[in-house]
Amino acid sequence: MTVHRQRSDVSAEQWQEMFAAAEKSIDILVYAALFLHEQISDWNDLLRDRAEEGVHVRVLIGDSDCEAVRVRGEEENFGHGIQSRCHLAAMHYLPLTTTPGISVRVHSTTLYNSLYRADDQMYVNTHLYGVNAYGNPLLRLKRTASRGLFDAYAASMDAVWRAARPLEE
């Protein structure tokens, strides 16, 4: 496991390399994570390309109208900023909803961590009270043979996935 002091310590190139190397699955659980669209040119194309190669892509974004997102905005002194970022994320991901191999859902859960998984590698963006996601610690995990921390976070993603609804216009 590698620990980064904050998410912004990891370069856009590192994020892009991890996702571009995926051969089986990409899972993302966030409220918005607009940095992916802002810092990785052609982010949607990268996801489409991976799906065309047989990679199963699942993206979970926050429901801009849910209580959990509203409360997070208050706690981070960001007001409606997170709500509008969730709405913008939905606009970015909507074109992918018709792409075979890509599923995008909307959730209304409280996020204790944002998860970014590509095969057996995962970034876990922890969330400290009152701190914006980019300034929070980031863990880089690799799956081991035993059922460890990686699998616990993957199970968390699966639980939110089951409770979420498909992104629609």
TAVENUR-V40101 format. One line per field, one symbol per residue. ss: DSSP state (H for helix, E for strand, L for the rest). burial: 1 if it has 24 or more other C-alpha atoms within 12 Angstrom, else 0. A space follows every 10 residues. Layout:
# TAVENUR-V40101
ss: ???
burial: ???
This chain:
# TAVENUR-V40101
ss: LEEELLHHHL LHHHHHHHHH LLLLEEEEEL LLLHHHHHHL LLHHHHHHHH HHLLLEEEEE EELLLLHHHH HHHHHLLLLL HHHHHHHHHH HHHHHHHHLL LEEEEEELLL LLEEEEEELL EEEEEELLLL LLHHHLLEEE EELLLLLLHH HHHHHHHHHH HHHLEELLL
burial: 0000011001 0000110111 1100111111 1111111001 0011011111 1000111111 1111110011 1110000000 1111111111 0111011010 1111111111 1111111111 1111111000 0111011111 1100000001 0011011001 100101100
